[in-house]
Amino acid sequence: MVTLKQNSRKAGYAGRGSRLQSASLLAALLLAVGVAQAQTSNMPGASAGNPAPVDNSLTWHGITLYGIVDVGLQYDSHAVPFSDYFPGGSADIVQKNSNKSVFGVTPSNLSQSRVGLQGKEPFGLGDWSGVFKLETFFNPQSGEISDALKSLTQNNGKPLAAQNTNLDSSVAGQAFQQSFAGVSSATFGTLTFGRQNTTFADGISKYDPNAASQAFSVIGLSGTAAGGGDTEDRRFDDSLKYSAKYFDLVHVGAIAKLANGSAASWRAGGGSGEAYSAFELQLGADYAGLSVDVYYNKIKDAIAAAALSATQVTELPAGYSLSNSLAGTVSDNETWAIMALYDFGGPKVYAGFEHIAFSNPSIPLLPGFNMIGGYVLAAPNNTAYEKGSKTLEVYWAGVKYPLNEHLDITAAYYGYKQDAYASGADAGCSSTVSGACSGNLNAYSVMADYRLTKRFDVYGGMMYSKVSDGLAAGYLETNNVNPTIGVRFTF
């Protein structure tokens, strides 16, 4: 069994190693430009197993170098200082610690800044090919590898009013946000293994009118919807994923996260990865301009990580480091969803609905559990919910309207509805007395994107968000508006 002290040291070494690997990867990718001869126009949303159409600029021997650099300026009416590590820089929607107006440079507002390599090599056997992808996320305003969990540890022990932006994410300083390989066939589909976006996350990117933008979309910024309840499950380590489209009509998908180690070792904190096990299923179809998909997933030991409170810091056992130790609520989650879009031959209308049920974990996680990115779960909460007691509904709708060949206008609405799951004197409550009371989040966004060239565009917009009742419990402020402008270069 790994001791707590060894576990903490191992996590620290893993974090440093990850950053060194990321730096090496970026250097290698930049060197690759010198020998590359063709490019894919890999705009956000390109399928992992089916790279975007090649236009002969940065592809060499079937391997394509691609990337996005997205940076801008943002004002928030109620927020906290921006982070150099959190992928979005700012919280964008109102958070518990939001308390003052903030203005500054923010990264990845419209699309996550990234650099990567992807390849597709025909076998010469029918239409089968080998495929792979390596992709790193970074924050262009600071030059740092994106690491949301580091943004959390930097706020360990700090009161809300003294914090800067810190939110959980599946992006935790890993060398690669996607790193997988597999096989692909236009007839039979694509099968890949490694660290990769979940089937749910692919659906959010497709059916969100803002294409999972962090500055203008609640479900893009927060991984609650794409992660089936918790953002760390927006991407799965050690996963096997399948996707296919049959008869140019029916699309199917599935992903399974394989458990590492025995249940006993996971209880003792000796396992690795962000969940004990998980699977997701997708079934949908296209007809005329309509596309619809239904989804189902079940995740064991999902973790919602958070900074340690001042009390938890004082109680931190010997051998733990504040630089990689976190608190976290552990749950088993079950989710079903339906998402749709209709293309009118120009304007597109989008809508989606998810129902998420949270339960106490069937396999509790003990202190010392290794989370994603080499971070340590120092203060787990395994008893936050009675079985199926907390339910959260997530819903959205919007339209994307092309005014001309260069300019798109997008308007959208996003909502959360939490049912009350408090017990005792607060049972059935609908107020701010407890975070377990029923509550709502409502957000509205509008955004304009103007393409100056094929690869360079400018954008501007804003999102207004407001929380009420249980979802506003403990909040310093209950609303925020975030006017944002920026530029994006895609290669």
C-alpha positions in Angstrom: 0.0 0.0 0.0 1.3 3.5 -0.8 1.7 5.6 2.3 0.2 9.1 2.4 3.6 10.7 2.4 4.7 8.7 -0.6 1.5 9.4 -2.3 1.8 13.1 -1.9 5.5 13.1 -3.1 4.5 11.0 -6.1 1.7 13.5 -7.0 4.2 16.4 -6.8 6.7 14.6 -9.0 3.9 13.8 -11.5 2.9 17.4 -11.7 6.4 18.6 -12.3 7.0 15.9 -14.9 3.8 16.8 -16.6 4.9 20.4 -17.0 8.3 19.4 -18.4 6.6 17.0 -20.8 4.3 19.8 -22.0 7.1 22.2 -22.6 9.0 19.5 -24.6 5.9 18.8 -26.6 5.3 22.5 -27.5 8.9 22.8 -28.6 8.6 19.7 -30.7 5.5 21.0 -32.4 7.0 24.3 -33.2 10.0 22.5 -34.8 7.6 20.5 -36.8 6.4 23.6 -38.6 9.7 23.8 -40.4 9.2 20.4 -42.1 5.4 20.4 -42.5 4.0 20.7 -45.9 0.2 20.8 -45.5 -2.5 21.9 -43.1 -5.9 20.8 -41.9 -8.3 23.6 -41.2 -8.9 22.2 -37.8 -11.6 24.5 -36.5 -13.2 23.8 -33.1 -15.4 20.8 -33.3 -13.4 18.7 -35.7 -14.0 15.0 -35.0 -11.2 13.3 -33.2 -11.2 10.2 -35.3 -12.0 12.1 -38.5 -9.7 15.1 -38.8 -11.1 18.1 -40.6 -10.6 18.4 -44.4 -6.9 18.9 -45.4 -6.1 22.0 -47.5 -2.4 21.1 -48.1 -0.4 23.4 -45.9 0.8 21.8 -42.6 0.5 18.0 -43.1 3.5 15.9 -43.6 3.4 12.1 -44.3 -0.2 12.1 -43.0 0.6 13.9 -39.7 -1.0 17.3 -39.3 0.1 20.1 -37.0 -2.8 22.2 -35.8 -3.6 24.8 -33.2 -5.7 27.7 -31.9 -4.6 30.9 -30.2 -7.5 32.8 -28.7 -7.0 35.8 -26.4 -9.0 38.9 -25.6 -10.1 41.6 -23.1 -12.9 41.1 -20.5 -14.8 43.1 -17.9 -16.7 41.4 -15.1 -19.2 43.3 -13.0 -18.9 40.8 -10.1 -15.8 38.5 -10.1 -12.3 38.0 -8.6 -8.8 38.6 -10.1 -8.2 36.4 -13.2 -6.0 33.3 -13.1 -2.9 32.5 -15.1 -3.8 28.8 -14.9 -7.6 28.2 -15.1 -8.3 27.5 -18.8 -10.8 30.3 -19.1 -8.8 32.8 -17.1 -12.0 34.2 -15.5 -15.0 32.6 -14.0 -17.3 34.2 -16.7 -20.5 33.4 -14.7 -21.1 34.5 -11.1 -19.4 32.3 -8.5 -19.5 32.1 -4.7 -16.4 34.3 -4.4 -17.5 36.9 -6.9 -17.4 40.3 -5.1 -16.0 43.1 -7.3 -15.6 44.4 -10.8 -12.5 43.1 -12.7 -11.0 44.0 -16.0 -8.1 42.3 -17.8 -6.7 39.9 -20.5 -8.5 36.6 -20.7 -7.5 33.4 -22.7 -9.6 31.1 -24.8 -12.9 33.0 -24.7 -14.3 31.6 -27.9 -12.2 28.5 -28.3 -9.7 26.7 -26.0 -6.2 27.7 -27.1 -4.3 24.5 -28.0 -1.6 22.9 -30.1 -1.5 19.4 -31.3 -0.6 16.7 -33.8 -3.1 14.3 -35.4 -2.7 11.7 -38.0 -4.5 9.2 -40.3 -2.7 6.5 -42.1 -4.5 4.1 -44.5 -3.7 0.4 -44.0 -4.4 -0.6 -47.6 -7.1 -3.0 -46.3 -10.5 -1.6 -47.5 -11.2 1.8 -46.0 -9.3 1.1 -42.7 -6.8 3.6 -41.3 -4.8 4.1 -38.2 -5.5 7.3 -36.3 -3.9 9.2 -33.4 -4.1 12.5 -31.7 -1.9 14.5 -29.2 -3.2 17.8 -27.9 -2.0 20.3 -25.3 -4.0 23.2 -23.8 -2.3 26.4 -22.9 -3.1 30.0 -21.6 -1.7 32.5 -24.2 -1.9 35.5 -21.9 0.5 33.8 -19.4 2.3 31.2 -21.5 1.3 28.6 -18.9 0.0 25.1 -19.5 -3.7 25.2 -18.6 -4.2 23.8 -15.1 -7.5 24.4 -13.3 -6.5 22.3 -10.2 -3.5 24.5 -9.7 -5.9 27.5 -9.6 -7.7 25.7 -6.8 -4.5 24.9 -4.7 -3.4 28.5 -5.0 -6.5 29.4 -3.0 -6.2 26.8 -0.3 -7.1 28.3 3.1 -8.1 31.7 1.7 -11.4 33.4 2.6 -13.8 34.0 -0.4 -13.2 37.7 -0.5 -9.4 37.1 -0.8 -9.5 34.5 -3.6 -8.7 34.8 -7.3 -10.4 32.7 -10.0 -10.4 29.0 -9.1 -12.7 26.4 -10.6 -12.5 22.6 -11.1 -11.9 21.1 -14.6 -10.7 18.0 -16.4 -7.8 20.3 -17.6 -5.2 19.8 -14.8 -1.8 20.5 -16.2 -1.5 17.2 -18.0 1.0 17.0 -20.9 -1.9 16.1 -23.2 -5.6 16.9 -22.9 -6.1 14.3 -25.6 -3.7 11.4 -26.3 -5.2 8.4 -28.1 -4.6 6.0 -30.9 -6.9 3.6 -32.7 -8.4 2.5 -36.0 -11.0 4.2 -38.2 -13.3 3.1 -41.1 -15.9 5.1 -42.9 -17.9 1.9 -43.1 -17.5 0.6 -39.5 -16.6 3.6 -37.4 -13.7 4.7 -35.2 -12.3 2.9 -32.2 -9.7 4.6 -30.0 -8.0 4.1 -26.7 -6.3 6.6 -24.4 -7.2 9.9 -22.8 -10.0 11.5 -24.8 -13.2 13.7 -24.9 -16.3 11.8 -23.7 -19.3 11.1 -25.9 -21.2 13.7 -23.8 -18.5 16.3 -24.4 -18.7 15.7 -28.2 -22.5 16.2 -27.9 -22.1 19.5 -26.0 -19.7 20.9 -28.7 -22.1 19.9 -31.4 -25.4 21.0 -29.9 -24.3 24.1 -28.0 -25.1 27.2 -30.1 -21.8 28.7 -28.8 -19.8 25.5 -29.6 -18.8 25.1 -25.9 -17.3 28.7 -25.7 -16.0 29.5 -22.2 -16.9 33.2 -22.3 -20.4 32.9 -23.8 -21.7 29.5 -22.8 -22.5 28.1 -19.3 -22.2 24.5 -20.6 -18.9 25.4 -22.3 -17.3 27.1 -19.2 -18.7 24.6 -16.7 -18.2 20.9 -17.4 -21.2 19.9 -15.3 -23.2 19.1 -18.5 -20.4 17.6 -20.5 -19.1 15.7 -17.5 -22.4 14.1 -16.6 -22.5 16.0 -13.3 -18.8 16.8 -12.6 -16.4 18.6 -14.8 -13.4 16.3 -14.2 -15.3 13.6 -16.2 -15.5 15.8 -19.3 -12.5 13.7 -20.5 -11.7 10.1 -19.5 -8.2 8.6 -18.9 -7.8 4.9 -19.7 -10.8 4.9 -21.9 -12.1 3.0 -24.9 -14.3 5.0 -27.3 -16.3 4.1 -30.4 -18.3 6.3 -32.8 -19.9 5.6 -36.2 -22.4 6.9 -38.6 -24.4 4.4 -40.6 -26.3 4.9 -43.9 -25.4 8.6 -43.6 -28.4 8.7 -41.2 -27.9 7.0 -37.8 -25.1 7.9 -35.5 -24.0 5.9 -32.4 -21.3 6.3 -29.8 -20.0 4.8 -26.6 -17.1 5.3 -24.2 -16.0 3.3 -21.2 -13.4 4.3 -18.6 -11.6 1.2 -17.4 -11.0 0.9 -13.7 -7.4 0.7 -12.4 -6.6 -1.5 -9.5 -8.9 -3.4 -7.0 -11.7 -1.8 -5.1 -9.6 -2.2 -1.9 -6.7 -0.2 -3.4 -9.1 2.6 -4.5 -10.6 2.8 -1.0 -7.0 3.1 0.3 -6.1 5.9 -2.2 -3.8 3.7 -4.2 -5.6 3.9 -7.5 -5.2 6.6 -10.2 -7.5 8.5 -12.6 -10.6 10.6 -12.0 -13.2 8.0 -11.5 -13.4 4.3 -10.5 -15.3 3.4 -13.7 -17.7 5.0 -16.1 -19.5 4.4 -19.4 -21.6 6.6 -21.8 -23.9 5.7 -24.6 -25.2 7.7 -27.6 -27.9 7.1 -30.3 -29.1 9.6 -32.8 -30.1 10.4 -36.4 -30.1 13.0 -39.1 -33.0 13.8 -41.3 -33.3 16.7 -43.7 -31.9 19.6 -41.6 -32.7 18.0 -38.2 -30.1 16.2 -36.0 -31.0 14.6 -32.7 -29.1 12.5 -30.2 -30.0 10.9 -26.9 -27.3 10.1 -24.3 -27.0 8.0 -21.1 -24.1 7.7 -18.7 -23.2 6.3 -15.3 -20.1 7.3 -13.4 -18.7 5.9 -10.2 -16.6 8.1 -7.8 -17.0 11.4 -9.7 -15.0 14.1 -7.9 -16.0 17.8 -7.6 -12.7 19.3 -6.4 -12.4 22.5 -4.4 -9.8 24.5 -2.5 -9.2 23.5 1.1 -10.9 25.7 3.7 -8.9 27.3 6.4 -9.9 24.6 8.9 -9.0 21.8 6.4 -5.6 23.4 6.0 -4.9 23.4 9.7 -6.0 19.7 9.9 -3.9 18.6 6.9 -1.9 15.5 8.0 1.9 15.5 7.9 3.2 14.5 4.5 0.7 16.4 2.5 1.6 19.5 0.5 -0.6 22.6 0.1 0.6 22.8 -3.5 -1.2 19.7 -4.6 -3.8 18.8 -1.9 -7.5 19.5 -2.4 -10.9 18.9 -0.9 -13.6 17.2 -3.0 -17.1 15.9 -3.0 -17.4 12.3 -4.2 -20.5 10.9 -5.9 -21.9 8.3 -8.2 -23.7 10.1 -11.0 -26.4 8.9 -13.5 -27.4 11.1 -16.4 -29.6 11.1 -19.4 -29.9 13.8 -22.0 -31.5 14.8 -25.4 -29.9 17.3 -27.7 -31.0 18.6 -31.1 -30.3 21.2 -33.8 -32.1 22.2 -37.0 -30.3 23.7 -39.9 -32.5 26.0 -42.0 -29.8 26.2 -44.7 -28.0 29.1 -43.0 -29.6 29.9 -39.6 -29.3 27.0 -37.0 -31.5 26.5 -34.0 -30.1 24.5 -31.0 -31.7 23.0 -27.8 -30.7 20.5 -25.1 -31.9 19.0 -21.8 -30.1 16.9 -19.2 -31.2 15.2 -16.0 -28.5 14.4 -13.6 -28.9 12.3 -10.3 -26.2 12.4 -7.6 -25.8 9.7 -5.0 -23.2 8.9 -2.3 -20.4 6.8 -3.8 -20.7 3.0 -3.7 -16.9 2.9 -3.3 -15.9 5.7 -0.9 -12.5 7.4 -1.6 -10.2 7.9 1.4 -7.7 10.7 1.9 -4.7 10.3 -0.3 -6.5 9.3 -3.4 -4.6 10.4 -6.6 -6.7 12.6 -8.7 -6.1 13.8 -12.2 -2.9 15.8 -12.9 -1.0 14.3 -10.0 -3.2 16.1 -7.4 -4.2 14.5 -4.1 -7.7 14.3 -2.6 -6.8 15.3 1.0 -10.3 15.9 2.3 -12.9 13.8 0.6 -16.7 14.1 1.4 -18.4 10.7 0.6 -21.7 11.5 2.4 -23.0 14.6 0.7 -26.1 12.9 -0.7 -28.6 10.3 0.2 -29.2 7.8 -2.7 -30.4 9.8 -5.7 -31.3 12.7 -3.4 -29.8 15.5 -5.5 -31.1 16.0 -9.0 -30.0 18.8 -11.4 -31.6 19.7 -14.7 -29.6 21.5 -17.3 -31.3 23.0 -20.3 -30.4 25.4 -23.1 -31.6 26.9 -26.4 -30.2 29.3 -29.0 -29.8 30.3 -32.6 -26.8 31.0 -34.8 -27.5 33.4 -37.7 -25.1 34.1 -40.5 -25.7 37.7 -41.6 -23.2 37.2 -44.5 -20.3 35.0 -45.4 -18.1 36.7 -42.8 -20.3 37.5 -39.9 -22.2 35.2 -37.5 -24.5 36.3 -34.7 -25.3 33.9 -31.9 -27.9 34.3 -29.1 -28.5 31.7 -26.4 -30.1 30.9 -23.0 -28.8 28.5 -20.4 -30.4 27.3 -17.2 -29.9 25.0 -14.2 -32.6 23.8 -11.9 -31.7 22.1 -8.7 -34.3 20.2 -6.6 -34.1 20.5 -2.8 -32.3 17.7 -1.1 -31.8 19.1 2.4 -33.1 17.1 5.3 -34.3 17.8 8.8 -35.5 21.4 9.5 -34.5 22.5 6.0 -36.3 19.7 4.1 -38.0 21.1 1.0 -36.4 24.5 1.4 -36.3 27.0 -1.4 -34.0 29.8 -0.1 -30.4 30.7 0.4 -30.3 29.1 3.9 -28.5 26.0 2.5 -26.8 24.9 -0.7 -29.1 21.8 -0.6 -32.2 24.0 -1.1 -33.9 24.1 -4.5 -32.3 26.8 -6.7 -31.8 28.1 -10.2 -29.1 29.6 -12.5 -30.2 31.6 -15.5 -27.8 33.0 -18.1 -28.3 34.8 -21.4 -25.6 35.5 -24.0 -25.1 37.2 -27.3 -22.0 37.1 -29.5 -20.8 38.3 -32.9 -17.9 36.6 -34.7 -16.4 38.2 -37.8 -14.0 36.2 -40.0 -11.3 38.6 -41.5 -9.6 35.6 -43.2 -10.0 31.9 -43.2 -7.8 31.5 -40.2 -8.2 34.9 -38.4 -11.4 36.2 -36.8 -12.4 38.8 -34.3 -15.4 38.5 -31.9 -17.3 40.4 -29.2 -20.2 39.6 -26.9 -21.4 39.2 -23.4 -23.1 36.8 -21.0 -25.3 37.7 -18.0 -25.7 35.2 -15.3 -27.8 35.1 -12.1 -28.2 32.5 -9.3 -31.1 32.3 -6.8 -32.1 30.3 -3.7 -30.1 27.2 -3.0 -27.7 27.8 -5.9 -26.9 31.2 -4.4 -26.3 30.0 -0.8 -23.1 31.6 0.6 -22.6 33.8 -2.4 -21.1 37.3 -2.0 -23.0 38.5 -5.1 -25.7 36.8 -7.2 -25.1 38.1 -10.7 -22.4 39.0 -13.2 -22.1 40.4 -16.7 -18.9 39.8 -18.7 -18.5 42.0 -21.9 -15.7 40.4 -23.9 -13.8 41.1 -27.1 -11.0 39.1 -28.6 -9.1 37.6 -31.6 -8.6 34.0 -32.6 -6.1 32.5 -35.0 -6.6 28.9 -36.2 -4.0 26.9 -38.0 
